[in-house]
Amino acid sequence: MAPSPERTPLLASDQSPDRENDNAAPRSRWRELALFTWALLATAAVIVLAVVIQHTGDKKHGSPSGGKRNLVFMVSDGMGPASLSLTRSFRQLTQDLPIDDTLTLDRHFWGTSRTRSSNSLVTDSAAGATAFSCGLKSYNGAISMLPDHTPCGTVLEAAKRAGYHTGLVVTTDITDATPACFAAHVFHRMQGDEIALHEIGHGPLGRVVDLMLGGGRCHFLPKGTPGSCRQDDIDVTKLAQEEYGWNYVSDRAGFDSLGLGKNVSLPQLGLFATTDVPFEIDRCNMADVYPSLSEMAATALAALEEATKDSDKGFFLMIEGSRIDHAGHINDPAAQVREVLEYDKTFKSVLDFIEKSDTETILVATSDHETGGLSTAWQAPSELPVYNWHPTVLARANASSELLTALLLKHIAETGDKEEPLLRWINDELVVKHLNIKDASEVELNSIASNPALAIQLFARMVSVRARVGWSTHGHSAVDVNIYSSGGPGTEKIRGNVENTDVGKFLRGWLDLDSEVENITKELVKKLGDKAPSQKQLNKIEKASTAFEDDGVAHGGFESGLYGHVL
């Protein structure tokens, strides 16, 4: 029988009513009303909560509320994404770890950063660090100076002016591009003599740094003094102590006297090497002569925490794993993995400090650029692709190509060896003994013996080829680099893919220093002017740049002063 036109099938009203349903209907309506009221109230509560969270989030993402804060900024100079892949596999092999084991850095991945400078798609460390310190793009070579040759105030200078304590920790020269960009203003990174003066306080703003630990003693010693690379007769260490109150240590005993930060009287200057602190692969075999990055970082954290314990302001500390970059420049994968491991260890030590600290502290870490065009793959022109690389080759090496070249140059100078005796010595005493390579070809050995100035690259290539690690350049690349963070209020601003200048803007914004940076910039322009460098200054820069390039390695690692105690 067809349904009645007054009744539509499958609707509740089509059910045949009975007495029980009649009694249930009022209860059902009350239940529906109660559910509707509950849903309405819940929706309203969610909306109110969302508004509160958004308001709180806006507050966190903007300026801080005014409480005591510490900010640690770490720079892994030259470390690109492939460096992490290389090091992760190396660590799993050498420490017998499972394939899902990761670095501490991996577990705090935050985003990526674009790195170009104002005048090139491939930045250098100076322009990269200016982006961090000033939050602005500039030209390659600029030390906190802008393309129009005006200075820009830095987050460190603003922090000091606002009452924070400040520090710089590096494993390269303390006058090198990255640390210089936080506490100096010069036209070009090669003006190391002037940078040293600015850093101790003999500059336009007076002293803005409370603690500096690293290498680079040569720019602080007067011309003619053993280990000096200054172009003038100024004794910067003496000037620092007598006119600006710095306490100065220059060796392992001096570092140990600091008690890992417990016995530090600020301002504290520690210069532990003539130029760079040796690569970690070499440093750990040098009878503990040099402090490591993690030791210097721990000392700085403890010293700055103690100095600010009774202050309503905290500290700003920049820590750089400087020599990751140098390993990339010489294409030495064995040196690089040890540098990245030490940087990862230091990163973890900062996280441990944050965990124990009663003061709100955040850690932000990134690279200024990638160096070397590193790839965990290599193919010989005559071969088909091989889908593998061999970390065991890196594990067998116990010295950097930098140290091997220093040993080679010293041997040649002392013995005058050449041809067959030299080839035999290179193979037995360097290649087999330190790289654990037992199949060196005659072509490889001849190349080193006949081109000692290029040995630093040739030793590294022997390792890379056997490990099947590829490199595309001895310079920098334009690849995006990773950002890491401890997280915390406001750090969502640097999530995802951002410009390197966004990182710099975040640093000063998190410490509520935007207006202070602007004021310092105005003061610097007034004191330093806005003129382009003179021809005399350009000539000095060119002279310094030429000497820099003629060293054969990024920071004069061949000089006897660096490895004198083991050569």
Residue pairs with C-beta under 8 A, 6 or more apart in sequence:
3 9
7 13
7 14
8 14
15 21
57 492
59 65
60 489
60 490
61 489
61 490
61 492
61 493
62 490
62 509
63 509
63 512
63 514
64 489
64 490
64 510
64 511
64 512
66 512
67 360
68 308
68 311
68 312
68 313
68 314
68 359
68 360
69 313
69 314
69 359
69 360
69 361
69 362
69 510
69 511
70 304
70 305
70 308
70 314
70 315
70 316
70 317
70 357
70 359
70 360
70 361
70 362
71 159
71 314
71 315
71 316
71 317
71 361
71 362
71 364
71 507
71 510
71 511
72 301
72 317
72 319
72 350
72 354
72 361
72 362
72 363
72 364
73 132
73 316
73 317
73 318
73 319
73 363
73 364
73 365
73 507
74 318
74 319
74 320
74 321
74 343
74 346
74 347
74 350
74 363
74 364
74 365
74 366
74 484
75 129
75 132
75 178
75 318
75 319
75 320
75 321
75 365
75 366
75 367
75 368
76 83
76 320
76 321
76 324
76 340
76 343
76 365
76 366
76 367
77 125
77 172
77 178
77 320
77 321
77 322
77 323
77 324
77 325
77 367
77 368
77 369
77 371
78 324
78 325
78 326
78 327
78 328
78 329
78 367
78 368
78 369
78 370
78 371
78 372
78 476
79 321
79 324
79 325
79 340
79 343
79 367
79 370
79 371
79 481
79 482
80 367
80 369
80 370
80 371
80 374
80 477
80 479
80 481
80 482
81 370
81 479
81 480
81 481
81 482
82 370
82 374
82 375
82 376
83 324
83 328
83 336
83 340
83 370
83 374
84 103
84 105
84 106
84 340
84 482
85 376
86 333
86 336
86 337
86 340
86 374
86 376
86 391
86 469
87 103
87 336
87 337
87 340
87 341
87 344
88 101
88 102
88 103
88 106
89 376
89 389
89 391
90 337
90 341
90 391
90 394
90 395
91 97
91 101
91 103
91 337
91 341
92 98
92 99
92 101
93 391
93 392
93 395
94 391
94 395
103 340
103 344
104 344
104 345
104 347
104 348
104 351
105 343
105 344
105 347
105 365
105 482
105 484
108 347
108 351
108 365
108 484
108 485
108 486
108 487
109 482
109 483
109 484
110 364
110 482
110 483
110 484
110 485
110 487
110 491
110 494
110 495
111 482
111 483
111 494
111 495
111 496
111 497
111 498
112 480
112 481
112 482
112 483
112 496
112 497
112 498
113 366
113 367
113 480
113 481
113 482
113 483
113 497
113 498
113 499
113 500
113 502
113 503
114 480
114 497
114 498
114 499
114 500
115 123
115 128
115 367
115 368
115 369
115 370
115 478
115 479
115 480
115 481
115 500
116 122
116 123
116 137
116 478
117 123
117 124
117 127
117 128
117 131
117 137
117 138
117 139
117 140
118 127
118 137
118 138
118 139
118 147
119 127
119 139
119 140
119 147
120 127
120 139
120 140
121 478
122 369
122 475
122 476
122 477
122 478
123 131
123 140
123 368
123 369
123 476
123 478
123 500
124 140
124 141
124 177
124 189
124 369
124 476
125 176
125 177
125 178
125 189
125 325
125 368
125 369
126 138
126 140
126 141
126 142
126 143
126 177
126 180
126 181
126 188
126 189
127 137
127 138
127 139
127 140
127 141
127 142
128 177
128 178
128 368
128 369
128 500
129 177
129 178
129 180
129 181
129 182
129 368
130 136
130 137
130 138
130 142
130 143
130 144
130 145
130 152
130 181
131 137
131 138
131 368
131 499
131 500
131 501
131 503
131 504
132 155
132 181
132 366
132 368
132 500
132 503
132 504
132 507
133 144
133 152
133 154
133 155
133 156
133 181
133 182
133 504
134 144
134 146
134 152
134 153
134 154
134 155
134 181
134 504
134 517
135 155
135 501
135 502
135 504
135 505
135 507
135 508
135 517
136 146
136 152
136 501
136 504
137 147
137 501
138 144
138 145
138 146
138 147
138 152
139 147
141 187
141 188
141 189
141 190
142 187
142 188
142 189
143 177
143 180
143 181
143 184
143 185
143 186
143 187
143 188
143 189
143 191
143 195
144 151
144 152
144 154
144 180
144 181
144 182
144 184
144 185
145 151
145 152
145 185
145 186
145 187
146 152
148 530
149 187
149 530
149 531
149 532
149 533
150 524
150 525
150 528
150 530
151 185
151 204
151 521
151 524
151 525
151 528
152 185
152 517
152 521
152 524
153 516
153 517
153 518
153 519
153 520
153 521
153 523
153 524
154 181
154 182
154 183
154 517
154 520
155 182
155 316
155 504
155 507
155 508
155 511
155 513
155 517
156 166
156 168
156 182
156 183
156 208
156 209
156 316
156 318
157 182
157 183
157 205
157 208
157 517
157 520
158 508
158 511
158 513
158 516
158 517
158 520
159 166
159 315
159 316
159 511
159 513
160 166
160 208
160 209
160 210
161 205
161 208
161 516
161 519
161 520
162 313
162 511
162 512
162 513
162 516
163 311
163 312
163 313
164 308
164 313
164 314
164 315
164 316
164 511
165 210
165 211
165 266
165 304
165 307
165 308
165 311
165 313
165 314
165 315
165 316
166 208
166 209
166 210
166 211
166 315
166 316
166 317
167 209
167 210
167 211
167 212
167 213
167 300
167 303
167 304
167 315
167 316
167 317
167 318
168 174
168 179
168 182
168 183
168 199
168 209
168 211
168 212
168 213
168 214
168 317
168 318
168 320
169 211
169 212
169 213
169 214
169 293
169 296
169 297
169 300
169 317
169 318
169 319
169 320
170 176
170 178
170 179
170 213
170 214
170 215
170 319
170 320
170 322
171 214
171 215
171 276
171 277
171 293
171 296
171 320
171 321
171 322
171 323
172 178
172 214
172 215
172 216
172 275
172 276
172 277
172 320
172 322
172 323
172 326
172 555
173 192
173 214
173 215
173 216
173 218
173 219
173 275
173 276
173 555
174 196
174 199
174 212
174 213
174 214
174 215
174 216
174 271
175 184
175 192
175 195
175 196
175 199
175 216
175 219
176 189
176 216
176 322
176 555
177 189
178 318
178 320
178 322
178 368
179 199
179 212
179 214
179 318
179 320
180 186
180 189
180 195
180 198
180 199
182 209
182 318
183 198
183 199
183 208
183 209
184 194
184 195
184 198
184 199
184 203
185 198
185 203
185 204
185 524
185 528
186 194
186 195
186 198
187 533
187 537
187 541
188 533
188 541
188 545
189 195
190 541
190 544
190 545
190 548
191 540
191 541
191 544
192 216
192 219
192 229
192 544
193 219
193 230
193 231
193 232
193 234
195 219
196 216
196 219
196 220
196 230
196 236
197 203
197 234
197 236
197 239
198 204
199 209
199 212
200 207
200 236
200 239
200 240
200 244
200 246
200 269
201 207
201 208
201 209
201 240
201 243
201 244
202 236
202 239
202 243
202 244
204 523
204 524
204 527
204 528
205 520
205 523
205 524
207 244
207 267
209 267
210 266
210 267
210 268
210 304
210 307
211 264
211 266
211 267
211 268
211 269
211 300
211 303
211 304
212 268
212 269
212 270
213 268
213 270
213 272
213 291
213 296
213 299
213 300
214 270
214 271
214 272
214 273
214 277
214 296
214 322
215 271
215 272
215 273
215 274
215 275
215 276
215 277
216 271
216 273
216 274
216 275
216 276
217 227
217 237
217 250
217 271
217 272
217 273
217 274
217 275
218 227
218 228
218 229
218 230
218 274
218 275
218 556
218 561
219 229
219 230
219 236
220 230
220 235
220 236
220 237
220 240
220 271
221 227
221 228
221 230
221 235
221 236
221 237
222 228
222 230
222 232
222 233
222 234
222 235
223 230
223 231
223 232
223 233
224 233
225 235
226 561
227 274
227 561
229 275
229 556
230 236
231 540
231 544
237 248
237 250
237 269
237 271
240 246
240 248
240 269
241 247
241 248
244 267
245 267
246 267
246 268
246 269
247 264
247 265
247 266
247 267
247 268
247 269
248 269
248 270
248 271
249 255
249 257
249 258
249 268
249 269
249 270
249 271
249 272
250 270
250 271
250 272
251 272
252 272
252 288
252 289
252 290
252 291
254 270
254 272
255 270
255 272
255 291
255 295
255 296
255 299
257 263
258 264
258 268
258 270
258 299
258 303
260 295
260 298
260 299
260 302
261 298
261 299
261 300
261 301
261 302
261 303
261 304
261 305
261 306
262 302
262 306
264 299
264 302
264 303
264 306
264 307
266 303
266 307
268 303
270 291
270 296
272 290
272 291
273 290
273 562
274 556
274 559
274 561
274 562
275 555
275 556
275 557
275 559
275 561
275 562
276 322
276 323
276 326
276 555
276 557
276 562
277 283
277 290
277 291
277 293
277 323
278 286
278 290
278 400
278 403
278 562
278 563
279 323
279 326
279 327
279 332
279 335
279 338
279 339
279 400
279 402
279 403
280 292
280 293
280 323
280 335
280 338
280 339
280 341
280 342
281 334
281 335
281 338
281 397
281 398
281 399
281 400
282 399
282 400
282 402
282 403
282 563
283 289
283 290
283 292
284 292
284 338
285 398
285 399
286 565
286 566
289 565
291 299
292 342
293 319
293 321
293 342
293 343
293 346
294 342
294 345
294 346
294 349
297 319
297 346
297 349
297 350
298 349
298 353
300 317
300 319
301 317
301 349
301 350
301 353
304 315
304 317
305 315
305 353
305 357
305 359
307 315
308 314
308 315
308 359
314 359
314 360
314 361
316 511
319 346
319 350
321 339
321 340
321 342
321 343
321 346
323 335
323 339
324 336
324 339
324 340
324 343
324 371
325 371
325 554
326 335
326 402
326 553
326 554
326 555
326 557
327 333
327 335
327 336
327 339
327 372
327 400
328 336
328 370
328 371
328 372
328 374
329 371
329 372
329 474
329 475
329 553
329 554
330 401
330 402
330 456
330 457
330 460
330 474
330 553
330 554
331 372
331 457
331 460
331 461
331 464
331 471
331 474
332 400
332 401
332 402
332 459
332 460
332 463
332 464
333 374
333 394
333 460
333 463
333 464
333 467
333 469
334 393
334 394
334 397
334 400
334 435
334 460
334 463
335 400
335 401
335 402
335 460
336 374
337 391
337 394
347 363
347 365
347 484
350 363
350 486
351 363
351 486
353 361
354 361
354 362
354 363
354 486
360 488
360 489
361 486
362 485
362 486
362 487
362 488
362 489
362 490
362 491
362 510
363 484
363 485
363 486
364 483
364 484
364 485
364 486
364 491
364 494
364 503
364 506
364 507
365 483
365 484
365 485
366 481
366 482
366 483
366 484
366 500
366 503
367 481
367 482
368 481
368 500
369 476
369 477
369 478
369 481
370 476
370 477
370 479
370 481
371 475
371 476
371 477
372 471
372 472
372 473
372 474
372 477
373 470
373 471
373 472
373 473
373 477
373 479
374 469
374 470
374 471
375 469
375 470
375 471
375 472
376 389
376 469
376 470
377 385
377 389
377 468
377 469
377 470
378 389
378 464
378 465
378 467
378 468
378 469
378 470
379 385
379 386
379 470
380 465
386 468
388 468
389 467
389 468
389 469
390 466
390 467
390 468
391 467
392 467
393 463
393 466
393 467
394 463
394 467
394 469
396 435
396 436
396 437
397 434
397 435
397 436
397 463
398 434
398 436
399 434
399 435
401 455
401 456
401 457
401 458
401 459
401 460
401 463
402 456
402 553
402 557
402 558
403 434
403 563
404 430
404 434
404 435
404 455
404 456
404 459
405 452
405 455
405 456
405 459
405 553
405 558
406 557
406 558
406 560
406 562
406 563
406 567
407 429
407 430
407 567
408 426
408 430
408 448
408 452
408 455
409 452
409 455
409 558
410 560
410 567
411 417
411 425
411 429
412 418
412 422
412 452
417 425
418 449
419 449
422 449
423 442
423 445
423 446
423 449
426 445
426 448
426 449
427 440
427 445
430 459
431 437
431 440
431 445
431 459
431 462
432 438
432 440
435 459
435 462
435 463
437 462
437 463
437 466
440 462
444 458
444 462
447 454
447 458
448 455
448 458
448 459
451 458
453 552
456 552
456 553
457 474
463 469
464 470
464 471
480 497
483 494
483 498
483 503
485 491
485 494
490 506
490 509
490 510
491 506
493 502
493 506
493 509
494 502
494 503
494 506
508 514
508 516
508 517
533 541
551 557
551 558
552 558
556 562
560 567
